[in-house]
Amino acid sequence: MPQSRQDPPAVPETETAAAQVRQPLLERPGVLPAGVRQVFRDLGVPYISNGVIGLIFSASGPIAVTLAVGTAGGLSDAQLASWVFGILFSGGAATLVMSLLYRQPLGFAWSIPGTVLLGPSLQHLSFAEVVGAFFTSGVLILALGASGVVRGIMARVPMQIVMAMVAAVFLKFGTDIIASTQSNPAIAGPMVASFLLLTAVPVLGRFLPPVLGTLMAGCVAVAVTGQFVLREAGPLLAAPVFTVPNFTWAAQVELVMPLALTVLFVQNGQGIAVLRAAGHRPPVNVFAVASGAFSVLNASFGAVSACVTGPTNALLTSSGTKERQYSAAVVYGLLAVAFAVLAPLLTRLMLATPKEFVLTLGGIAMLRALQQAFVTAFASAFTLGSLVTFLVTISGLNLFNIHAAFWGLVIGYAVSRLLEHADHLDL
């Protein structure tokens, strides 16, 4: 049967295999880096909005988790401020470098599951021992990325199974909208109504993007209801503190491998899946190398590992054209670096807003990504493996101090290999 003009020419399997072999260990950008003029040409209201909301999301709930874990672990105010400075600065710097170089929205932040697993460790390990584990895990992540093993493993896991893990992780963002509307309707109600109105009436949505309208409605609601409660005064500028690491076997065995696996396959895995679903081609090995390098930088500030996160990249790619979405990441990166310097002030401002404001804003901004995750996971093949991945991830299974999302991928893939032979043959 002759090919139509629209059909791409058939590529023999041997050529495809050869192309995969020729793929460089560290993925090349394939485009020229974006300069200042190019960024300004590609900027627009939707991309500025996505970048701002990405920063608000990262600088609110995740920082609250960081402060809660650090406070419970006995960290001083100076150590906490240094931690916040480190994660914001490294996330912003990594985002700027990678997004401009690859001209894709490659958003970096820090590992929230990694932060949470530190809670019990800080009860019986000194902070210097934990920092020693930060340094070692950063070097391990960098080495695994440079070896190429990460891309090889990720290439063998079907996208449907990875997106089932993403759907399970993102599910709480959707349910948070409902919970927030019930617990604080004065804040969440106007935000949901604004989003529905701007989405249902395209003419209005063209002038005011729905998520930006949601943000503005929430700010007005918080101001009108008097729910902005600023805490006591404190320092404005961050003062990074270097903690001398203490490398002990107890801390290394307990933390290094869980931190590395969480970054490479849970956090980066989410980010890669979200970016691929949005039509981008993220550099998997370079992601791992960058995560390791910036994790070492974080460790010097006493901060948890850097990584590519699913929620941040979902927000950066939530609207606009694929070719211009990197400009949203540039906005996010610049704001993150700027606010890293103002980490104490930013922390007080974000904690002064009601939690329903942040939860509703993040949930609404994540709806499209959550929808895409479910569609990709359950629309065609590997549906049983995807279901098992989804169930294990939302179950909260925690083995060997490693996040449930990792076990969801492992168990879901194993079940799929065992029971979905035809799908794997097609793959």
FENCORBEL-V316669 format. One record per backbone hydrogen bond with DSSP energy under -1.0 kcal/mol. NH is the residue of the N-H (numbers start at 1). CO is the residue of the C=O. If there is no record, write none. Layout:
NH:CO
NH:CO
This chain:
16:12
17:13
18:14
19:15
20:16
21:17
22:18
34:100
39:35
40:36
41:37
42:38
43:39
48:44
49:45
50:46
51:47
52:48
53:49
54:50
55:51
56:52
57:53
58:54
59:55
60:57
64:60
65:61
66:62
67:63
68:64
69:65
70:66
71:67
72:68
73:69
74:71
75:70
80:76
81:77
82:78
83:79
84:80
85:81
86:82
87:83
88:84
89:85
90:86
91:87
92:88
93:89
94:90
95:91
96:92
97:93
98:94
99:95
100:96
101:97
102:98
103:99
106:104
109:307
111:305
115:111
116:112
117:113
119:116
122:118
123:120
124:121
125:121
130:126
131:127
132:128
133:129
134:130
135:131
136:132
137:133
138:134
139:135
140:136
141:137
142:138
143:139
144:140
145:141
146:142
147:143
152:148
153:149
154:150
155:151
156:153
162:158
163:159
164:160
165:161
166:162
167:163
168:164
169:165
170:166
171:167
173:170
174:170
175:171
176:172
179:175
180:176
181:177
182:178
183:179
184:180
187:184
188:184
189:185
191:187
192:188
193:189
194:190
195:191
196:192
197:193
198:194
199:195
200:196
201:197
205:201
206:202
208:204
213:209
214:210
215:211
216:212
217:213
218:214
219:215
220:216
221:217
222:218
223:219
224:220
225:221
227:222
229:352
238:341
246:128
248:246
252:248
253:249
254:250
255:251
256:252
259:255
260:256
261:257
262:258
263:259
264:260
265:261
267:262
268:263
270:266
271:267
272:268
273:269
274:270
275:271
276:272
277:273
278:274
279:276
280:275
284:282
287:283
288:284
289:285
290:286
291:287
292:288
293:289
294:290
295:291
296:292
297:293
298:294
299:295
300:296
301:298
302:299
303:298
307:109
313:309
314:310
315:311
316:312
317:313
318:315
324:321
327:324
328:325
329:325
330:326
331:327
332:328
333:329
334:330
335:331
336:332
337:333
338:334
339:335
340:336
341:337
343:340
346:342
347:343
348:344
349:345
350:346
351:347
353:350
357:354
359:355
360:356
361:357
362:358
363:359
364:360
365:361
366:362
367:364
370:366
371:367
372:368
373:369
374:370
375:371
376:372
377:373
378:374
379:375
386:382
387:383
388:384
389:385
390:386
391:387
392:388
393:389
394:390
395:391
402:399
406:403
407:403
408:404
409:405
410:406
411:407
412:408
413:409
414:410
415:411
416:412
417:413
418:414
419:415
420:416
424:420
425:421
426:422
427:423
